[in-house]
């Protein structure tokens, strides 16, 4: 684990090894490595901290969160943790009219700026203590686009935007305003790295047309990024799915780097901005799930062959490593990132 390697890579000063981060919810593997149970509320922080140390993380994926007291859709989820059970979906909005009459700023529980700054400082201080040897960022999960997914659900989000964009723009503006408050609090709290998460695409690519995104989403994202970067904060963009079609737009917005799944093309990103931007991820979790050791070796080598010449590249398994991945496959992966991660 090396704060210096992580920080140098984030600032495009190529370290001697490709740095590493990970997103793991594999209970048995974590128990084996740390002795702590990631799914035990009393041990989760110890498990996370020890795992980062044992696996030599150089960066921690994390975003600030709080309860805004806003309606929240629960669309259900896959079973990713060993003790988790499925539950029924829940949608707080029943119609397009209900969505279009919603005012996030009126409904949200918004603290004073001093209170919000204190919350960010508390979150950031805890992260620094848990991960003293890796770069720990601030950031926000919902941002501009994702707010609508978690509040309305995909269907009503899309239908409302199609039905009356004039009204829906007011909703986007209010969600953007809340995100700007979070960004401002990070500035006042002196957090140097901001993880800007926004799930703007599906596995197949854009959920909305590129023209719609360019008109309604990207300018609002840029407003937030401009504020952060004008205060010398490094901003990393993270999204699930395939955002190949939006790479040029995201570069233009001003993001300093990208965190992405194997669905987004690492080779394309490397060609477009690999020398000027941080790139994090792309190891295919499906290969760890069902591939042989040779398959895993080849997958790590694929990313290493591209990333070894990029100053800001980090190894990471795209999306995350769930409990269904064979433990031996995780060990194979870790062995080969160490082998292929050496630059000189």
C-alpha positions, 0 to 999 in steps of 0.5 A: 500500500502506498499513498505516494504511488496513488498520489503520484498516479493521480497527478500523472507522475508515473510510479514504478508499479501500476497502483491498485484499488478494488471493490470487494464484497466477498465475505469468505475471502475477506474473512480469510485475509483479514480475520474480520467479517465484512457483513458484521456491523461491528467488524465492517470498518476493521475488515475494510481497513485491514483488507486495503492494507493486505491487498496493497490499495493505493486509492480507496473508492468512496463517496460522501453520503447523508440522508437528505430525507428525499423519496427514494426508489428501491428497484431491487437488486442482485444478491451480491453479499453472502447474507443478503436476501432479495426484497420487493421493489418500491416506487414512491412516485406513481405517475408522471404528473407526480414526478413533474410536480416534485421540488427537490429543494423544498422536500430535502432536509438541507443543512446549513453550509457550516453543518454540511462542511462539518459532515464532510470533514467527519467523513473525510477524517474517518477515511484518513484514519481507516486508510492512512497509507492510501489516497482517500477521496471525497465525492458524491454518488448521486450528482446530476443524472443519478439523482433521478434514478434513485428518486423516481426509478428509471421508467418514470424518470424517462417518461417525465423527461419525455413528457415535459422537459421544461418542467423536468429541467427545474428538477434537474436544476434543483438536484444540481443545486444540491450537488453544488452544495456538496461540492462547496462543502468539500472545497471548504473542508479542503478535500483534495480529490473528489469522486464524481459518480453519475451512472449516465449509461447502461451496459449497452450504452446511452440510456438517453440520446447523446443530443439530450445528454449534451443539452441537459446533463453535461452542462450541469455536470460541467458547472459542478466540475468547474467549481471544484477545479477552480479550487484546485480539486482533482475530479474523477468521473465514475460510471457503470456501463459503457460510456464510450460514446461520451468520452469526448464530452466527458473530457471536454467537461474537464474531468481529470480521470475516469473509473469504469467497468470492462464495458467501457473500452480501455484501449479507446480511453488510452488512445484519447486521453491516456497520457493526460487523464487518470484511468482506473479499472477495466479488469473483467469480473466475469473472467474472475467468476468463470475463467481459468488461471490462464484466462485471468492471467491474460486478462490482467496482462491485457490491461497491464500492456495498455496501462504500463505506459499510462502515468495515471493507470490503476488496476481494479476489477470492473464493478466489483468482486462478489462472493460468488467468485472462487477464492482461488481466482481472486488470489490468481488475480492478485498474483498477476497484478503484482507480476505484470504491474512492475514497470521497471 
